[in-house]
Amino acid sequence: SVTSVELLDRGPLRVGVRARIRQPRLPVAVWQVTELVPGESFTWVTRARGVTTTGTHRVATTGPGTARATALLDQNGPLGPLVGLVTARLTRRYLRTEVEGIKAYCES
């Protein structure tokens, strides 16, 4: 679902790192990592007028040689519920595409 990612900070993934993300049908957004558990999860946030969007990506081992990838998105702020409602179908489709892409990569 992502057409381009531009890292705005040098170095490895860490709290504070920012990236400019472009996705079809959505405004360009700058995301900043706010939490990181190496090898397990990261959370990042983007802000627009009236809405703060938080995305969390997790990988959990479920058995020998297997794992589960999860992507969550939460929209808060005065316009958060409205933005969430208006973009719900697109958001679900993009999250499903991203998780399926992670799965395909891991299985190859």
N, CA, C and O of each residue as an XYZ file, in Angstrom:
432
protein
N       0.813     -1.202      0.000
C       0.000      0.000      0.000
C       0.856      1.265      0.000
O       0.343      2.358     -0.241
N       2.137      1.129      0.264
C       3.031      2.284      0.335
C       3.749      2.427     -1.004
O       4.351      1.473     -1.497
N       3.682      3.635     -1.597
C       4.354      3.858     -2.871
C       5.766      4.406     -2.690
O       6.615      4.223     -3.562
N       6.029      5.083     -1.555
C       7.403      5.509     -1.281
C       7.589      5.790      0.204
O       6.668      6.192      0.914
N       8.825      5.560      0.638
C       9.238      5.851      2.011
C      10.537      6.630      1.915
O      11.489      6.183      1.276
N      10.579      7.782      2.542
C      11.792      8.588      2.578
C      12.208      8.733      4.035
O      11.515      9.382      4.819
N      13.334      8.134      4.399
C      13.837      8.280      5.766
C      14.367      9.689      5.950
O      15.152     10.173      5.134
N      13.949     10.339      6.998
C      14.346     11.720      7.254
C      15.474     11.828      8.271
O      16.019     12.911      8.485
N      15.824     10.714      8.896
C      16.894     10.677      9.891
C      17.820      9.511      9.562
O      17.374      8.460      9.103
N      19.097      9.709      9.801
C      20.078      8.648      9.554
C      20.107      7.647     10.691
O      19.683      7.925     11.813
N      20.623      6.468     10.361
C      20.842      5.475     11.394
C      19.765      4.412     11.423
O      18.849      4.412     10.600
N      19.886      3.505     12.383
C      18.941      2.389     12.490
C      17.589      2.844     13.041
O      17.434      3.973     13.505
N      16.631      1.946     12.977
C      15.318      2.203     13.560
C      15.489      2.431     15.056
O      16.073      1.600     15.752
N      14.981      3.558     15.551
C      15.072      3.911     16.965
C      13.997      4.949     17.270
O      13.443      5.562     16.357
N      13.708      5.144     18.541
C      12.751      6.168     18.948
C      13.239      7.523     18.430
O      14.406      7.883     18.585
N      12.324      8.254     17.820
C      12.640      9.574     17.277
C      12.851      9.599     15.774
O      12.751     10.663     15.164
N      13.139      8.462     15.159
C      13.362      8.402     13.718
C      12.068      8.759     12.988
O      10.977      8.350     13.386
N      12.216      9.537     11.901
C      11.064      9.957     11.109
C      11.166      9.447      9.678
O      12.256      9.259      9.136
N       9.992      9.230      9.083
C       9.932      8.806      7.685
C       8.732      9.476      7.021
O       7.661      9.598      7.615
N       8.937      9.910      5.770
C       7.842     10.478      4.981
C       7.264      9.342      4.141
O       7.975      8.716      3.355
N       5.961      9.081      4.314
C       5.285      7.963      3.666
C       4.273      8.492      2.648
O       3.501      9.407      2.934
N       4.298      7.895      1.455
C       3.306      8.212      0.430
C       2.483      6.961      0.152
O       3.020      5.877     -0.075
N       1.161      7.144      0.176
C       0.223      6.063     -0.128
C      -0.857      6.615     -1.043
O      -1.277      7.761     -0.883
N      -1.313      5.810     -2.004
C      -2.392      6.277     -2.874
C      -3.629      6.655     -2.059
O      -3.980      5.981     -1.090
N      -4.276      7.736     -2.465
C      -5.544      8.193     -1.895
C      -5.428      8.764     -0.483
O      -6.444      9.054      0.149
N      -4.198      8.931      0.021
C      -3.990      9.527      1.347
C      -2.975     10.657      1.234
O      -2.100     10.618      0.369
N      -3.083     11.671      2.105
C      -2.070     12.731      2.087
C      -0.703     12.174      2.502
O      -0.619     11.215      3.269
N       0.357     12.787      1.986
C       1.712     12.436      2.418
C       1.790     12.691      3.916
O       1.290     13.704      4.406
N       2.416     11.769      4.642
C       2.481     11.886      6.100
C       3.900     11.642      6.594
O       4.606     10.775      6.078
N       4.309     12.405      7.589
C       5.585     12.170      8.266
C       5.274     11.426      9.556
O       4.552     11.924     10.420
N       5.831     10.225      9.670
C       5.636      9.361     10.840
C       6.897      9.411     11.688
O       8.007      9.448     11.157
N       6.726      9.413     13.019
C       7.865      9.400     13.936
C       7.722      8.238     14.913
O       6.676      8.053     15.535
N       8.799      7.456     15.034
C       8.805      6.317     15.943
C       8.756      6.829     17.375
O       9.558      7.673     17.775
N       7.791      6.298     18.150
C       7.626      6.727     19.547
C       7.944      5.614     20.542
O       8.244      5.886     21.704
N       7.879      4.370     20.092
C       8.212      3.226     20.950
C       8.877      2.164     20.089
O       8.548      2.004     18.913
N       9.820      1.439     20.690
C      10.520      0.376     19.974
C      10.907     -0.722     20.947
O      11.544     -0.464     21.968
N      10.522     -1.938     20.629
C      10.976     -3.123     21.340
C      11.691     -3.959     20.274
O      11.040     -4.650     19.491
N      13.030     -3.900     20.241
C      13.770     -4.569     19.174
C      13.357     -6.034     18.990
O      13.263     -6.800     19.949
N      13.118     -6.389     17.741
C      12.737     -7.758     17.408
C      11.289     -8.095     17.701
O      10.844     -9.203     17.403
N      10.533     -7.152     18.286
C       9.146     -7.427     18.653
C       8.146     -6.431     18.080
O       7.151     -6.833     17.477
N       8.398     -5.124     18.262
C       7.389     -4.158     17.830
C       7.974     -2.758     17.709
O       9.023     -2.434     18.266
N       7.239     -1.939     16.950
C       7.489     -0.504     16.986
C       6.165      0.218     16.795
O       5.243     -0.284     16.152
N       6.103      1.404     17.370
C       4.926      2.261     17.256
C       5.404      3.590     16.713
O       6.454      4.100     17.103
N       4.611      4.145     15.801
C       4.930      5.465     15.289
C       3.661      6.272     15.150
O       2.557      5.730     15.110
N       3.843      7.600     15.076
C       2.716      8.525     15.117
C       2.867      9.544     14.000
O       3.976      9.966     13.672
N       1.735      9.936     13.419
C       1.692     11.067     12.498
C       0.551     11.972     12.928
O      -0.464     11.508     13.448
N       0.727     13.264     12.708
C      -0.287     14.233     13.121
C      -0.715     15.078     11.924
O       0.106     15.497     11.109
N      -2.002     15.312     11.845
C      -2.574     16.224     10.864
C      -3.585     17.083     11.612
O      -3.896     16.809     12.771
N      -4.083     18.087     10.974
C      -5.031     18.990     11.632
C      -6.212     18.210     12.207
O      -7.011     17.645     11.461
N      -6.319     18.182     13.533
C      -7.460     17.565     14.195
C      -7.386     16.065     14.415
O      -8.307     15.479     14.985
N      -6.300     15.429     13.971
C      -6.216     13.969     14.128
C      -4.767     13.534     14.359
O      -3.839     14.011     13.705
N      -4.609     12.624     15.299
C      -3.327     11.967     15.538
C      -3.526     10.492     15.228
O      -4.407      9.842     15.792
N      -2.701      9.970     14.328
C      -2.800      8.567     13.944
C      -1.597      7.823     14.502
O      -0.451      8.226     14.304
N      -1.876      6.733     15.202
C      -0.829      5.904     15.799
C      -0.871      4.534     15.139
O      -1.920      3.893     15.079
N       0.275      4.095     14.646
C       0.382      2.771     14.041
C       1.335      1.918     14.843
O       2.411      2.374     15.231
N       0.943      0.676     15.094
C       1.797     -0.267     15.816
C       1.975     -1.511     14.964
O       1.010     -2.047     14.419
N       3.206     -1.963     14.856
C       3.549     -3.170     14.107
C       4.206     -4.136     15.079
O       5.186     -3.790     15.740
N       3.665     -5.351     15.167
C       4.195     -6.348     16.104
C       4.472     -7.654     15.387
O       3.787     -8.021     14.432
N       5.495     -8.346     15.871
C       5.789     -9.712     15.439
C       5.937    -10.541     16.701
O       6.715    -10.193     17.589
N       5.189    -11.640     16.784
C       5.236    -12.506     17.962
C       5.490    -13.936     17.525
O       4.840    -14.438     16.608
N       6.425    -14.584     18.176
C       6.695    -15.989     17.901
C       5.526    -16.816     18.416
O       5.081    -16.653     19.552
N       5.035    -17.713     17.551
C       3.889    -18.549     17.938
C       4.257    -20.016     18.053
O       3.427    -20.837     18.444
N       5.473    -20.346     17.722
C       5.952    -21.722     17.803
C       7.294    -21.817     17.105
O       7.792    -20.818     16.586
N       7.880    -22.987     17.085
C       9.173    -23.152     16.418
C       9.076    -22.794     14.933
O       8.343    -23.435     14.180
N       9.814    -21.775     14.526
C       9.845    -21.379     13.119
C       8.602    -20.663     12.631
O       8.437    -20.489     11.423
N       7.720    -20.242     13.527
C       6.502    -19.537     13.114
C       6.322    -18.256     13.924
O       6.780    -18.149     15.061
N       5.647    -17.296     13.312
C       5.392    -16.016     13.978
C       4.095    -15.427     13.445
O       3.595    -15.828     12.393
N       3.571    -14.486     14.179
C       2.368    -13.762     13.764
C       2.721    -12.281     13.687
O       3.267    -11.712     14.632
N       2.400    -11.657     12.535
C       2.600    -10.216     12.355
C       1.251     -9.526     12.514
O       0.240     -9.983     11.981
N       1.249     -8.427     13.249
C       0.033     -7.674     13.498
C       0.295     -6.195     13.226
O       1.330     -5.654     13.615
N      -0.647     -5.557     12.558
C      -0.570     -4.113     12.329
C      -1.853     -3.485     12.865
O      -2.954     -3.910     12.515
N      -1.705     -2.480     13.711
C      -2.852     -1.792     14.313
C      -2.773     -0.311     13.982
O      -1.684      0.253     13.876
N      -3.929      0.316     13.819
C      -3.981      1.745     13.548
C      -5.067      2.363     14.418
O      -6.177      1.838     14.504
N      -4.743      3.484     15.062
C      -5.691      4.156     15.941
C      -5.692      5.645     15.597
O      -4.630      6.250     15.449
N      -6.875      6.231     15.471
C      -6.992      7.648     15.142
C      -7.703      8.375     16.275
O      -8.828      8.032     16.641
N      -7.028      9.390     16.828
C      -7.542     10.155     17.954
C      -7.567     11.639     17.622
O      -7.120     12.059     16.555
N      -8.087     12.408     18.533
C      -8.183     13.851     18.351
C      -9.604     14.229     17.981
O     -10.452     13.357     17.791
N      -9.873     15.535     17.876
C     -11.226     15.988     17.593
C     -11.820     15.397     16.311
O     -13.018     15.117     16.257
N     -10.994     15.207     15.284
C     -11.488     14.659     14.014
C     -11.170     13.176     13.851
O     -11.525     12.577     12.836
N     -10.508     12.577     14.837
C     -10.102     11.170     14.746
C     -11.237     10.216     14.425
O     -11.114      9.430     13.486
N     -12.343     10.252     15.169
C     -13.439      9.322     14.874
C     -14.007      9.501     13.458
O     -14.333      8.519     12.792
N     -14.122     10.745     13.007
C     -14.648     10.993     11.664
C     -13.686     10.492     10.597
O     -14.102      9.829      9.647
N     -12.400     10.805     10.749
C     -11.398     10.330      9.790
C     -11.380      8.803      9.777
O     -11.316      8.191      8.711
N     -11.437      8.191     10.954
C     -11.461      6.729     11.039
C     -12.652      6.138     10.313
O     -12.523      5.124      9.627
N     -13.803      6.757     10.456
C     -15.015      6.272      9.793
C     -14.926      6.425      8.274
O     -15.259      5.502      7.531
N     -14.480      7.585      7.822
C     -14.405      7.865      6.386
C     -13.366      6.987      5.687
O     -13.563      6.591      4.538
N     -12.271      6.684      6.369
C     -11.180      5.923      5.730
C     -11.148      4.451      6.141
O     -10.187      3.754      5.814
N     -12.158      3.963      6.839
C     -12.130      2.606      7.409
C     -11.856      1.523      6.364
O     -10.975      0.688      6.568
N     -12.587      1.520      5.256
C     -12.392      0.465      4.248
C     -10.992      0.506      3.658
O     -10.339     -0.528      3.513
N     -10.533      1.711      3.317
C      -9.195      1.868      2.751
C      -8.133      1.449      3.762
O      -7.170      0.770      3.406
N      -8.302      1.846      5.010
C      -7.346      1.502      6.064
C      -7.266     -0.006      6.252
O      -6.169     -0.559      6.330
N      -8.402     -0.675      6.326
C      -8.395     -2.139      6.477
C      -7.707     -2.809      5.295
O      -6.935     -3.751      5.472
N      -7.985     -2.324      4.095
C      -7.353     -2.903      2.900
C      -5.837     -2.703      2.930
O      -5.081     -3.632      2.647
N      -5.395     -1.492      3.272
C      -3.957     -1.221      3.320
C      -3.272     -2.047      4.405
O      -2.193     -2.591      4.169
N      -3.869     -2.149      5.578
C      -3.260     -2.955      6.642
C      -3.175     -4.419      6.240
O      -2.162     -5.071      6.493
N      -4.225     -4.944      5.617
C      -4.211     -6.333      5.155
C      -3.110     -6.537      4.112
O      -2.392     -7.536      4.155
N      -2.976     -5.596      3.179
C      -1.933     -5.679      2.149
C      -0.548     -5.683      2.784
O       0.318     -6.463      2.386
N      -0.339     -4.820      3.763
C       0.969     -4.741      4.414
C       1.305     -6.030      5.167
O       2.422     -6.535      5.063
N       0.356     -6.555      5.913
C       0.614     -7.775      6.675
C       0.820     -8.964      5.729
O       1.670     -9.816      5.986
N       0.056     -9.025      4.650
C       0.251    -10.101      3.673
C       1.623     -9.993      3.014
O       2.254    -11.009      2.720
N       2.085     -8.761      2.780
C       3.421     -8.558      2.219
C       4.513     -9.012      3.166
O       5.500     -9.611      2.738
N       4.345     -8.730      4.454
C       5.312     -9.181      5.461
C       5.338    -10.707      5.489
O       6.406    -11.316      5.550
N       4.162    -11.314      5.444
C       4.063    -12.777      5.464
C       4.788    -13.380      4.259
O       5.574    -14.316      4.402
N       4.518    -12.838      3.082
C       5.157    -13.351      1.862
C       6.668    -13.216      1.925
O       7.397    -14.121      1.518
N       7.133    -12.089      2.433
C       8.575    -11.878      2.570
C       9.194    -12.897      3.509
O      10.241    -13.471      3.208
N       8.557    -13.118      4.635
C       9.082    -14.048      5.632
C       9.069    -15.502      5.140
O       9.921    -16.300      5.530
N       8.117    -15.834      4.300
C       8.006    -17.210      3.804
C       8.916    -17.476      2.617
O       9.104    -18.630      2.234
N       9.485    -16.433      2.030
C      10.341    -16.641      0.838
C      11.767    -16.972      1.207
O      12.602    -17.173      0.325
